């Protein structure tokens, strides 16, 4: 899938789509993303009417229900000139690519496509649209990186995330050996296929352990929840961190 996006110039205001997992389990990651956008001189608008992106329903085959959720988001983020920034490659991929697919034969298609073209993953937007620069104020640390499947394959956001980490002078980024493999979460997949999911995350954990890193970074809270929970269960002393939260702490000492 193509990753060639048209990035807006001279951005003054953006919408922020919070995601379910940020809202319920990782609020500090969501707030860090807002802080980073504001630091770049951008006003952030958070529509209170927003909800889920619809991916759980979509992945489970409930297309009409997913379309209803999509319509609600399109209504909530109604200003057509404001980009929509998402601190999740998974939710961003759903809204950017799968919304138009769901409405391909519908009179609403062109309105949906215009909406989807305003969707950007947070790290990618910070790097490629806002061209942020960071000064690291933290102590030396070794970290590794995991991209969600959607962030990597649908949103093409991996390079931007690593470029942001690369600006942090006291952070050593150690690549994991099998970076392109899924962590086993996959949303409803981990519920429907728990044995396969557990085997996949076990492989990911061993890969992370081998780096000697003290933290595993990602731009997706679903992956962090899955990997972090499995590491805690197995007693692996590596801290899962969302990219935005990690960067915000590093540049504020």
Number of C-alpha atoms within 10 A of each C-alpha: 8 8 11 8 13 11 16 14 8 9 16 13 17 21 23 26 29 27 22 17 17 19 14 8 13 20 16 14 25 24 18 20 27 24 17 20 23 15 12 16 13 17 15 19 15 15 15 10 10 19 17 18 26 24 23 16 17 19 15 12 11 13 15 12 13 22 18 11 19 25 15 17 21 18 12 16 23 12 13 12 13 20 23 26 25 27 30 30 31 30 24 26 26 23 27 24 17 18 24 23 15 17 17 14 9 11 9 12 16 13 13 22 19 14 25 22 17 22 26 30 26 27 28 28 24 21 18 15 16 18 11 15 12 15 14 20 14 16 10 11 13 15 23 25 24 27 25 30 23 20 25 19 18 19 27 22 26 20 14 18 24 17 13 20 22 14 15 20 15 17 18 15 20 16 15 21 13 12 18 13 15 19 26 25 24 21 16 14 15 17 11 11 13 14 11 14 19 18 13 18 23 18 16 23 21 14 17 28 19 11 17 13 21 17 20 26 25 25 30 27 28 22 27 23 17 20 27 22 14 17 22 13 9 11 9 15 13 20 16 26 23 23 25 27 21 17 22 19 13 18 14 10 10
